[in-house]
Amino acid sequence: MLEGLMLTLDHVTKTYRAGAFGGGSVTAVDRVSFTAAPGEVVSLIGESGSGKSTIGRMILGLTGVSSGTLTLDGQRVRPGKDFYRRVQGVFQDPFSCYNPVFRADRVFDLVRRAYHPGVRDAEWADRVEKAVRDVRLDPAQVLGRYPHQLSGGQLQRLLIARALLLDLSFLVADEITSMLDASTRIDVLNLLAGLKERGLGVLYITHDLALGTYLAEKTVVLRRGRVVERGDTQKVFGNPLHPYTRTLLAAVPRLNQPWDPPEPVRSCAFHEGRDAPSGGPGAATTDLYETEPDHFVACAQLPDCERTPA
Ligand SMILES: Nc1ncnc2c1ncn2[C@@H]1O[C@H](COP(=O)(O)OP(=O)(O)OP(=O)(O)O)[C@@H](O)[C@H]1O
C-alpha cells in the first residue's frame, strides 16, 4: 500500500499578471475549495480556460498561490527533491516531456541519479523493468527506442512508470488521455484506478465527462475559475443541479438522439428564491449550497452575481 497525501484547497485564488507590461490581471482561479483524500480520485472538469491546469500547476508548485491555502497533509507546497519524490504530474502532451535525442530509458536514469543514487545497477534494472511492466509495456520493446519511435500512448505510459519509481503519494493527471486512442485510454485509466487501489491520491483533470465519471468518486465542476458544483460523482452527474453542469452533460452526444441545445446558464437555486439558508448546511461551506450530503452547488450567475459570498 502506498502512503497517500491529503490534498486541501481552501479558498485558493490565482491571479496572473497580463497585458502589455503586466499592467492588467486575470483571475484564473477564484476562491476554490475542495479536498482529495488518499486513495481517492477527484476529477476536475470544465471548459477550456476555466482554470483546471492552473490548479494542477499550483499543486505541483509550478506556479504560486495568490491567496488562500493549498496544503498536502497540512504542509504548504515546497518544491524540491523531497516534494517531487511524492508529488508528480503527468501532462497532455507526452512528446514535450522527452528529449528527442535521448532514448526513452534515459528518463529512468535521470530518476535514479536524482532520487536513488545509492541503488545498484542490477536492482535498478529490476525496478525499471517492474515499473514498465506495471504500465503494461514490454521493456525490451520500448526502453531502447527514441521518442519518435514510440506512440503517444507508449510515451504516456512510460511517464507513469517513471512516476511509479518515486515514492509517489499524489499524482496530478492533466488531460493525460486526450491524445490516446480509445483502447489505450482505457488502459491508462485502469492504471490510474490501480494507483488509487494502492492508496495514491489523484487529481484527474479532463474535458471529458465520461472519463471523469469512470474513475472518480468526487467531481469538481469549474466555470470561469470558480467551483459551480462539486461532490460525490454519482450525485453531481445523477442529479446535476447547476445549469452549467447540465450544459456540459447535454453537450455529450448520444447515439440516435437529436441534440437539444442546452438551457442558457441563467437560473439556479439562488435565483429561484431558494437562497442558501444562513444557518443551514450550506452556511458552513461559505460559498456553495449543500443540497444533500456531499453535493454542493453555487449560484448560476457567477462571477457576476455576488449572492454567494466567499
Ligand atoms: N501564465 C499565464 N499568464 C497569464 N494568464 C494565464 C497564464 N496561464 C493561464 N492563464 C489564463 O488563466 C485562465 C485559466 O487557464 P488554464 O490553463 O488554467 O485553463 P484550463 O481550464 O486548464 O484550460 P484548457 O482546458 O484549455 O487547458 C485562462 O484565461 C488563461 O488564459
The ligand as an SDF file (V2000), in Angstrom:
LIG
                    3D

 31 33  0  0  0  0  0  0  0  0999 V2000
    0.9370   32.2000  -17.3570 N   0  0  0  0  0  0  0  0  0  0  0  0
   -0.2340   32.8260  -17.5590 C   0  0  0  0  0  0  0  0  0  0  0  0
   -0.2990   34.1630  -17.6490 N   0  0  0  0  0  0  0  0  0  0  0  0
   -1.4740   34.8000  -17.8150 C   0  0  0  0  0  0  0  0  0  0  0  0
   -2.6640   34.1860  -17.9250 N   0  0  0  0  0  0  0  0  0  0  0  0
   -2.6650   32.8400  -17.8620 C   0  0  0  0  0  0  0  0  0  0  0  0
   -1.4590   32.0940  -17.6810 C   0  0  0  0  0  0  0  0  0  0  0  0
   -1.7690   30.7710  -17.6480 N   0  0  0  0  0  0  0  0  0  0  0  0
   -3.1130   30.6930  -17.8030 C   0  0  0  0  0  0  0  0  0  0  0  0
   -3.6450   31.9300  -17.9290 N   0  0  0  0  0  0  0  0  0  0  0  0
   -5.0700   32.2550  -18.0700 C   0  0  0  0  0  0  0  0  0  0  0  0
   -5.7510   31.6940  -16.9660 O   0  0  0  0  0  0  0  0  0  0  0  0
   -7.0050   31.1500  -17.3720 C   0  0  0  0  0  0  0  0  0  0  0  0
   -7.1020   29.6780  -16.9830 C   0  0  0  0  0  0  0  0  0  0  0  0
   -6.1410   28.9620  -17.7510 O   0  0  0  0  0  0  0  0  0  0  0  0
   -5.9190   27.3820  -17.5350 P   0  0  0  0  0  0  0  0  0  0  0  0
   -4.8420   26.9520  -18.4600 O   0  0  0  0  0  0  0  0  0  0  0  0
   -5.7390   27.1110  -16.0870 O   0  0  0  0  0  0  0  0  0  0  0  0
   -7.3410   26.8150  -18.0090 O   0  0  0  0  0  0  0  0  0  0  0  0
   -7.7660   25.3140  -18.3610 P   0  0  0  0  0  0  0  0  0  0  0  0
   -9.1210   25.1290  -17.7840 O   0  0  0  0  0  0  0  0  0  0  0  0
   -6.7150   24.3560  -17.9370 O   0  0  0  0  0  0  0  0  0  0  0  0
   -7.8450   25.3780  -19.9490 O   0  0  0  0  0  0  0  0  0  0  0  0
   -7.5650   24.2040  -21.0460 P   0  0  0  0  0  0  0  0  0  0  0  0
   -8.6220   23.1650  -20.7980 O   0  0  0  0  0  0  0  0  0  0  0  0
   -7.7360   24.9260  -22.3430 O   0  0  0  0  0  0  0  0  0  0  0  0
   -6.1720   23.6990  -20.8090 O   0  0  0  0  0  0  0  0  0  0  0  0
   -7.1280   31.4270  -18.8710 C   0  0  0  0  0  0  0  0  0  0  0  0
   -7.8530   32.6200  -19.0320 O   0  0  0  0  0  0  0  0  0  0  0  0
   -5.6900   31.6040  -19.2990 C   0  0  0  0  0  0  0  0  0  0  0  0
   -5.6180   32.4640  -20.4150 O   0  0  0  0  0  0  0  0  0  0  0  0
  1  2  1  0
  2  3  1  0
  2  7  2  0
  3  4  2  0
  4  5  1  0
  5  6  2  0
  6  7  1  0
  6 10  1  0
  7  8  1  0
  8  9  2  0
  9 10  1  0
 10 11  1  0
 11 12  1  0
 11 30  1  0
 12 13  1  0
 13 14  1  0
 13 28  1  0
 14 15  1  0
 15 16  1  0
 16 17  2  0
 16 18  1  0
 16 19  1  0
 19 20  1  0
 20 21  2  0
 20 22  1  0
 20 23  1  0
 23 24  1  0
 24 25  2  0
 24 26  1  0
 24 27  1  0
 28 29  1  0
 28 30  1  0
 30 31  1  0
M  END
$$$$
